[in-house]
């Protein structure tokens, strides 16, 4: 089962990923700094939740690419 996240966290995270897809990475610390600089969220807890959700979304998106790379290396 996954974690339950408020709709506000998901909405802000998706919006940031739409606007700045090239800036975010799978590194939580860098995403945390980017969220702080791109938004005016004063709450550290909310900022961290948004950065964590962005990190999670990007990690999930990269999983099929990593699997394909591993499979192609094994067949060679």
C-alpha positions, 0 to 999 in steps of 0.5 A, a space after each residue: 500500500 502507498 502513503 496517503 497524501 493530501 490533494 494539495 501536496 499532489 496538486 502542487 507537485 504535479 503543477 511544479 513538474 509540469 512547469 519545470 520538468 528539467 529542473 527536478 531530479 530523483 534527489 530529495 535534497 535538491 528537490 527540497 531546495 527547488 520547491 523552496 525557491 520556486 514557491 512561497 511555502 513557509 511550512 517546512 513540513 509541507 515543503 518536504 512532503 511536496 519535494 518527497 512526492 516529486 522525488 517519488 513520481 520521478 523515481 517511478 517514472 525512471 523505473 521502466 527505463 532502468 529495467 530496459 537498460 539492465 535487460 539489454 545489457 544481459 542479452 549482449 
